Amino acid sequence: MIDALRECVIEFNRFDASAVPPRLTGPAALAAAIAAYEHWLADGNALLPELIDAAFRRLGDGCGAMW
């Protein structure tokens, strides 16, 4: 699963020319996805798509504050 998340992040950063350099956004996005995945594994009632959405929204909020 982690490898699939990593590939997804690499693909996104490769095609999004407006993205901050992938060396920053790639690891941050991967960390957000892994955090959501681990939360999902620990909570049998949680929905993975909702957790991923929440993690990436928080990541986006934080990145927006940096720029």
N, C-alpha and C positions, 0 to 999 in steps of 0.2 A: 504494500500500500504506500509506503513512504517513497519508494522509487517512482510510483505513478504520480504522486504529488509533485515530486521534484521535476519530472518531465513536463507536467502541466505548467509549472512556474517558468521553466526554461522556454517553452513554446510561447507563452504570453509575452515574456520580456523580449523575445526575438522579434515579434511582430508589432509591438507597441513602441513606435519611434518616439513618442512623447514621454515615455517612462524615464524616471530617474535611472541612472546607470544600473544595469542588472546586478552589479556587485553589492548594491544596497537593497534594491527591491527584491531581488531573488531570495536571499537568505531570510529577509523579513517576511515575505509571503510564505515561504516554506515553513517558518516557525509558526505563523498563524494557522496554517493548515494542519500542522502536526498537533498543535495545542487543541484545536477543535476535534481532531480525530481521537486524541487521548481522552478528552472529556467525554466523547461519545462512547468510547470503550468502557469508561468507568460508570456511566449513567445509562442504565438500560432503557430509560424512558425518553432520552434525548433523541432528537432527529439530527442526523449529520448535516444535511443541507442547511438547516437553520443555524447550527453551530458554526459552520464555515462562513456563512453570510455574516453572522455577528462578529466573528474574528476579523474578517476582512474589512468590515465597516469600522471597527475600532482601529485597525491598522491604518485605514484611510484617514480617519480623524487625526491620528497622531502625525502622519506624514503631512497632512494639510497644514498643521500647526508649525511644521518646520520650514515651510516655504513661504 
